[in-house]
Amino acid sequence: MTELTAADGHKLDCWMEPAQGTRRGGVVILQEIFGITDQLKGVAARYAAQGYEVAIPALFDRHEKGALIPFAEAPRGRDMMLASDLAQTMADVDVAVAALAANGGKVGVIGFCWGGGLALRAAQKCDVACAVAFYGTRLPQYLDSPLRAPFLGHFGTTDDHVPPEMLAEAQAYLPDMQVHMYEAGHAFANDARPSFVADAADQAHKRTEAFLAEHVG
């Protein structure tokens, strides 16, 4: 864990996973509503093994330093997410992107759940090479700006957090977004939760790997 300082002076923790082998670039991973979990660190290790330096900024640090929410206590994490200011959160994303960019190469973003929606915002507002959302939530609040970077979204056909009409509205507003659908519900790529669907998760990660290879390196 290292400490970063956002543009407004806020100091936040950030999990850094060094790239293995030849460094190809950077990937910022944006959290669900549970903080920097061991499961998310496992995702970081997966992409670090492919040559990406990975950063996971602690987006709850503005509310509770080191907050780690058990999966069984989702309402607590949801409350913290709802209390978060989008501009401040994106400032924390920005400093993580900058930390990786300072080490050379392009930087992509991958987000899950709340972080998936933030990944969409990053593709609109941040200096990133691309962004990927796994079942990104709260999509309507981001439909105010065009995409500045390629965006890939993975969504489950039975995800009650992202109903079909919500996703259709986002696709209509952002016609350049790439979307893949999976026979799964919300959080299908989280292998520490009962919602995990192995085949869907594997396919989504393989598509993400190809997307990063194309746009980051």
LINNORRA-V904274 format. One record per residue. SS is DSSP state (2 for helix, 1 for strand, 0 for the rest). PHI is phi in radians with two decimals (none if undefined). OMEGA is omega in whole degrees, -180 to 180 (NA if undefined). Layout:
# LINNORRA-V904274
ss:SS phi:PHI omega:OMEGA
ss:SS phi:PHI omega:OMEGA
This chain:
# LINNORRA-V904274
ss:0 phi:none omega:176
ss:1 phi:-2.18 omega:180
ss:1 phi:-1.98 omega:177
ss:1 phi:-2.02 omega:177
ss:1 phi:-2.13 omega:-180
ss:0 phi:-1.26 omega:-175
ss:0 phi:-1.06 omega:-179
ss:0 phi:-1.59 omega:177
ss:0 phi:1.64 omega:179
ss:0 phi:-1.15 omega:179
ss:1 phi:-1.80 omega:-178
ss:1 phi:-2.36 omega:175
ss:1 phi:-1.33 omega:178
ss:1 phi:-2.60 omega:177
ss:1 phi:-1.35 omega:-180
ss:1 phi:-1.99 omega:179
ss:1 phi:-2.01 omega:-177
ss:0 phi:-1.13 omega:176
ss:0 phi:-1.19 omega:174
ss:0 phi:-1.67 omega:-179
ss:0 phi:1.26 omega:180
ss:0 phi:-1.25 omega:-178
ss:0 phi:-1.24 omega:-177
ss:0 phi:-1.75 omega:-175
ss:1 phi:2.61 omega:-177
ss:1 phi:-2.16 omega:175
ss:1 phi:-2.37 omega:172
ss:1 phi:-1.67 omega:178
ss:1 phi:-1.84 omega:-177
ss:1 phi:-1.85 omega:-167
ss:0 phi:-1.24 omega:164
ss:0 phi:-1.34 omega:-179
ss:0 phi:-1.54 omega:-176
ss:0 phi:-2.01 omega:-179
ss:0 phi:1.58 omega:-179
ss:0 phi:-1.50 omega:-176
ss:0 phi:-1.44 omega:174
ss:2 phi:-1.08 omega:178
ss:2 phi:-1.06 omega:-179
ss:2 phi:-1.20 omega:175
ss:2 phi:-1.12 omega:176
ss:2 phi:-1.14 omega:175
ss:2 phi:-1.11 omega:178
ss:2 phi:-1.03 omega:180
ss:2 phi:-1.11 omega:179
ss:2 phi:-1.04 omega:-178
ss:2 phi:-1.40 omega:174
ss:2 phi:-1.13 omega:179
ss:0 phi:-1.13 omega:178
ss:0 phi:-1.65 omega:175
ss:0 phi:1.82 omega:178
ss:1 phi:-1.76 omega:170
ss:1 phi:-1.36 omega:-172
ss:1 phi:-2.06 omega:176
ss:1 phi:-2.19 omega:174
ss:1 phi:-2.12 omega:179
ss:1 phi:-1.25 omega:180
ss:0 phi:-1.47 omega:-172
ss:0 phi:-1.35 omega:176
ss:0 phi:-1.66 omega:-175
ss:0 phi:-1.09 omega:178
ss:0 phi:-1.19 omega:-179
ss:0 phi:-1.84 omega:-178
ss:0 phi:-2.66 omega:-178
ss:0 phi:-1.06 omega:177
ss:0 phi:1.25 omega:-178
ss:0 phi:-1.02 omega:176
ss:0 phi:-2.31 omega:-172
ss:0 phi:-1.69 omega:175
ss:0 phi:-1.04 omega:-179
ss:2 phi:-1.02 omega:-179
ss:2 phi:-1.32 omega:-178
ss:2 phi:-1.99 omega:-177
ss:2 phi:-0.95 omega:180
ss:2 phi:-0.99 omega:178
ss:2 phi:-1.14 omega:178
ss:2 phi:-1.17 omega:179
ss:2 phi:-1.09 omega:179
ss:2 phi:-1.08 omega:-180
ss:2 phi:-1.18 omega:177
ss:2 phi:-1.09 omega:-179
ss:2 phi:-1.16 omega:179
ss:0 phi:-1.44 omega:-177
ss:0 phi:-1.37 omega:176
ss:0 phi:-1.54 omega:-174
ss:2 phi:-1.06 omega:-179
ss:2 phi:-1.09 omega:179
ss:2 phi:-1.17 omega:179
ss:2 phi:-1.07 omega:-180
ss:2 phi:-1.22 omega:174
ss:2 phi:-1.13 omega:177
ss:2 phi:-1.23 omega:175
ss:2 phi:-1.12 omega:-178
ss:2 phi:-1.01 omega:-176
ss:2 phi:-1.22 omega:176
ss:2 phi:-1.21 omega:176
ss:2 phi:-1.05 omega:-179
ss:2 phi:-1.10 omega:-180
ss:2 phi:-1.09 omega:179
ss:2 phi:-1.32 omega:-180
ss:2 phi:-1.09 omega:-180
ss:0 phi:-1.12 omega:180
ss:0 phi:-1.59 omega:175
ss:0 phi:1.79 omega:177
ss:0 phi:1.50 omega:179
ss:0 phi:-1.47 omega:-178
ss:1 phi:-2.27 omega:174
ss:1 phi:-1.97 omega:-179
ss:1 phi:-2.23 omega:172
ss:1 phi:-2.21 omega:179
ss:1 phi:-2.26 omega:-179
ss:1 phi:-2.14 omega:177
ss:0 phi:1.01 omega:176
ss:2 phi:-0.91 omega:179
ss:2 phi:-1.14 omega:176
ss:2 phi:-1.18 omega:174
ss:2 phi:-1.11 omega:178
ss:2 phi:-1.14 omega:176
ss:2 phi:-1.13 omega:175
ss:2 phi:-1.07 omega:178
ss:2 phi:-1.07 omega:179
ss:2 phi:-1.09 omega:178
ss:2 phi:-1.20 omega:178
ss:2 phi:-1.61 omega:-167
ss:2 phi:-2.12 omega:-173
ss:0 phi:-1.78 omega:179
ss:0 phi:-1.52 omega:-178
ss:0 phi:-2.15 omega:-179
ss:0 phi:-1.41 omega:-180
ss:1 phi:-2.99 omega:177
ss:1 phi:-2.55 omega:-179
ss:1 phi:-2.29 omega:177
ss:1 phi:-2.04 omega:168
ss:1 phi:-1.69 omega:180
ss:0 phi:0.74 omega:180
ss:0 phi:-1.10 omega:-177
ss:0 phi:-1.86 omega:176
ss:0 phi:1.04 omega:-175
ss:2 phi:-1.02 omega:-176
ss:2 phi:-0.98 omega:-177
ss:2 phi:-1.28 omega:-179
ss:2 phi:-1.78 omega:-175
ss:0 phi:-1.58 omega:179
ss:0 phi:-2.41 omega:-176
ss:0 phi:-2.59 omega:177
ss:0 phi:-1.32 omega:174
ss:0 phi:-1.29 omega:173
ss:0 phi:-1.84 omega:-178
ss:0 phi:-2.44 omega:177
ss:1 phi:-1.01 omega:-176
ss:1 phi:-2.32 omega:179
ss:1 phi:-2.15 omega:180
ss:1 phi:-2.15 omega:176
ss:1 phi:-1.98 omega:-177
ss:1 phi:-2.38 omega:178
ss:1 phi:-1.59 omega:-178
ss:0 phi:-1.17 omega:-179
ss:0 phi:-2.02 omega:-179
ss:0 phi:-1.39 omega:-178
ss:0 phi:-1.35 omega:174
ss:0 phi:-1.42 omega:-180
ss:0 phi:-2.30 omega:-179
ss:0 phi:-1.14 omega:-175
ss:2 phi:-0.93 omega:-178
ss:2 phi:-1.19 omega:177
ss:2 phi:-1.15 omega:180
ss:2 phi:-1.15 omega:179
ss:2 phi:-1.08 omega:178
ss:2 phi:-1.10 omega:179
ss:2 phi:-1.14 omega:179
ss:2 phi:-1.16 omega:178
ss:2 phi:-1.18 omega:180
ss:2 phi:-1.32 omega:-177
ss:0 phi:-2.13 omega:-173
ss:0 phi:-1.12 omega:-179
ss:0 phi:-1.49 omega:-180
ss:0 phi:-1.23 omega:175
ss:1 phi:-1.54 omega:-178
ss:1 phi:-2.30 omega:172
ss:1 phi:-2.12 omega:180
ss:1 phi:-1.88 omega:-177
ss:1 phi:-2.33 omega:177
ss:0 phi:-1.33 omega:-174
ss:0 phi:-2.90 omega:176
ss:0 phi:-1.85 omega:-180
ss:0 phi:-1.21 omega:175
ss:0 phi:1.06 omega:-177
ss:0 phi:-1.21 omega:-179
ss:0 phi:-1.74 omega:180
ss:0 phi:-1.60 omega:-174
ss:0 phi:-1.33 omega:176
ss:0 phi:-1.83 omega:-178
ss:0 phi:-2.16 omega:-179
ss:0 phi:-1.10 omega:-180
ss:0 phi:-1.30 omega:-176
ss:0 phi:-1.04 omega:175
ss:0 phi:-2.18 omega:-169
ss:2 phi:-1.00 omega:-177
ss:2 phi:-1.09 omega:-180
ss:2 phi:-1.13 omega:-180
ss:2 phi:-1.09 omega:-179
ss:2 phi:-1.09 omega:180
ss:2 phi:-1.14 omega:180
ss:2 phi:-1.12 omega:178
ss:2 phi:-1.17 omega:178
ss:2 phi:-1.11 omega:177
ss:2 phi:-1.15 omega:177
ss:2 phi:-1.14 omega:179
ss:2 phi:-1.05 omega:179
ss:2 phi:-1.15 omega:179
ss:2 phi:-1.12 omega:177
ss:2 phi:-1.13 omega:179
ss:2 phi:-1.05 omega:-179
ss:2 phi:-1.26 omega:-170
ss:2 phi:-1.81 omega:-180
ss:0 phi:-1.78 omega:179
ss:0 phi:2.48 omega:NA
